[in-house]
Amino acid sequence: MSTGGVQSLQRAFDLLERLADAGGEASLSELAAASGLPLPTIHRLIRTLVTLGYVRQNSNRRYTLGSRLIRLGETASRQYGTWARPLLSQLVDSVEETANLAVLDGDEVVYVAQVPSKHSMRMFTEVGRRLLPHGTGVGKAMLSQLPRDDVRALLERTGLPAYTPNTITDPSELLDSLDEIAERGFALDESEQELGVRCIAVPVVGGPTMAAVSVSGPEGRLTKDAVTRILPEVLAVAKRLADQAATA
């Protein structure tokens, strides 16, 4: 491929990333401002991406990510989950509770892998399940790694509906909690997504996509003392996932 072809490919992928960062929709002028590219260049690249199905033009002349990306994203998520399962299995053997891996896909948390505990009473989240991030441990862990302006924009798009009476539904309160999470390195879900369930989640920093690993269980077993005990194990697995991604 020629140097010009490589540059065009890089620019096309950059525009897809810019669309994702904008919540999946933007105008040509917004893409120009975000990317620094001339409008004619953006128009040419976007026209090609529309033809291929990776971008779609709405009736309001704004552009959104196209449906052809769904298959790529779902396949990549499954592969990431498959690659992470051995480490999740080791984590379950060590802490004896269910371990999960989730990624941030657009404005939603998507669970891409889970290894259940061996207890008869255990947590189960279907792989592929989607939730808004503000009410989950993995979601808050990932949001803590984003610029706060990006978090505010996401919350404006999604709102903060309550999953339980414990779900944080105030944007200022959530933003304050994200600062605390970023400082201490882990997030807790205290019956915020499902009553009676506690979850500890750690962001996977430096991975191929925004991700977090978590351990969840009934509050009666996953006590606050138990959280303190297993935290080093969850932190270690998150680091190993990040290290493996860096060398992959």
N, C-alpha and C positions, 0 to 999 in steps of 0.2 A: 504494500500500500504506500502511495506517495505521502510526502510530508503534509501536503494539503489535505489528503484524505484522512490522515490521522488527526489533524487539527479539527476537521469537520466532525469526526466521530467524537472527539473529546468535547467539542462544543454542544453536540446533540445530547450527550449524556448529561452535561452540565445543565442544559435547559430542563431535562426531565427532573433533575435534582431540585432545580429552582421551583418547578411546579409543585413538587412534593413539599418543599419547605413552605410554600404559600398556601398549603392546605389542599392542594390538588387542583386549584383553578387560578388563572391569572390572565391578564391582557398582554398583548405584545409590548405595550409601553412599560408595563410593570416588569416584564421579563427583561427588557432592555435596561431598565434602571437597576435591576438586581444583578445582571450579568456583566454590564458594561459593553455589551456587543452592539453594533449598529443595527438599527431596525431592519434594513434590507437583509442582512445576514440572518437575523432571527426569523424573519418571515420565510426565507428559503428553507431553513432547517425545520421549522415548525411544519411547513407544507409537506416536507418529506416524511416527517413523523406522523402526520395525519394520514397520509397515503398508506403508510405501513400499519396503521392501527394503534400506534403507541401513544398518540395524542388525538383528542377529539375536539372539534370546534362546536361550541354551543350556539343556540339561536341568538344569544346576546353578544356574539362575536368574541367571547372569552374562550380560553382554551383549558381543557382539563386532561388529566391523565387518562389514556385510553384503556379499553377492556383487554387488549392483548397483553398488557403488563400483568394482569391478574394471574395468568398461568405461570409466568416467570416467577412472580413473587411467591405463589403458593408452593411451587417446586423448590425454590431456594429455601423457604421456611422449613419444608419437610426435611431437606437435606441437612440443614443446620440442626434440627431436632435430632435426626438420626446420629449425627456426628457427636452430639452432646450426651446422648443417652448413657454411655458407659460411665461418664463422670457423675451423672445423676444417680445411677445405680449404686456407685460407691458412696455417695452422700446418704442415700436411704439406708444402706447397710450400717453406716456410722451413726446416724441420728435416729433411725427407726421411725421416721415420719415421711410423708409424701413430699417428693421434690418435683419442682416444675421449672421449665424454661419458657419465657415469653419474650416476644419482640414487640416493638412499637411500629405498627403499620398504619401510616397516615395519622388519624386521630384516635386510633383504637389499639388496645392491647390484644395481641393474638397469642394464645398458648400453642407452642410448637412441639413441646415434648413434656411427658410426665412419666415418672416412675412411682407407682403407689407403694405405700408402706405395707407391711405384712399384717398389721392389726386388722381385726374384723371390722372395727369402726374406724374409717379412714376418710380422708378427703379425696374427692374425685372431680377433676375438671377435664372436660372433653377436649382433646387436642383439636385445635381449629376454632375453639370458642373465642368470641370477641366480646370485649367489655371496654367501657370508658375507663381511662387510666386513673382518675381521681379517687375511685373507690376500691382500688386494689393495691396490695403491697408492691407487686412488680411494677405497676403503673407509676406509683409515686417514686419508686427507686429510679425509674427511667426519666421521669419528668425532672427530677432533681439535677440531672446532668444537662438539661437544656437551658439555653439563655432564657431569662425570665420573660422577656418580651414575646418569645416564641410560645411559652407556656400560657401567657395571658391570651394570645391570639387563639390558641387551641381551645382554651376554656370558653372564649366568646363563641366559638363555633359549636361546641358540644353542650355547654351548660354543665351544671354539677348536680344531676338528679341523684336522689337518695336511694341507695340499694337497701339500706337498713337505717334505723334511727341514729346509728353511729357514724354514718357516712359524712365526711366533711362536705358541706354544701356552700360554704362561703369562700369566694376566691382569695380574699386577703388571708384568711386562716390557712388555706391550702398553701399559698405561696410562702408563708412563714414556716410551715412545717417542712416544705421542700428545702429551705435553707438549713434547717436542723438536720435533715436527712443527708444533704450534701456534706455537711461538716462531720457527722459521725460515721457515714459510709454505709448505712443500711436503713431500710424502711420497715415499719410495722403496719399490719392491717389488724386492727383490734375490733373484730366483728363488724367491719365497715362494708364488706361485700356479702357476708353471710353470717348470721347470728350464731354465736357459739364457736366460731372458728378464728384462730389466731394464725398469722402468717408473718414470717420474717423474710425480707427480700433484699438482695444486693445487686447493684448494677454491674453489668459486664462491660467494663471500660476498655475501649480499644478493639472491640470485636467488629465483625463485618457489618453489623447493623446495631441499632440501639436495642439492647437486650437486658434482661435481668433474670437471675436464678432465685428461687424461693423454696422455703420449706413451710408446709402448712399442716395443721392438725387441730383437733378439738382443744378448746381452752383448758379443759381439765387435765390434759396430758402435756400440751405445749404451754406450760406455765411460764411466767416471766423469768423464773430461775432457769427453766429449761432453755429459754431463748438465749440467756447469757451464756449457757454452757455450749450450745450448738453454733453460736455466731461465728467462732473461728473456723468451723468446718465449712459454713456457707461462704464466708469470705475467701477461703482457700480454693473452693471449687470455681467461684467467679473469676479469680485470678488465673486459674489453670485454663479456663475457657478463653479468657482474653489472650493468654500467652500462646495457646494453640492456634488461635485465629491469626495472631501476628506472624507466626512461622509457617502458616499453611500456604 
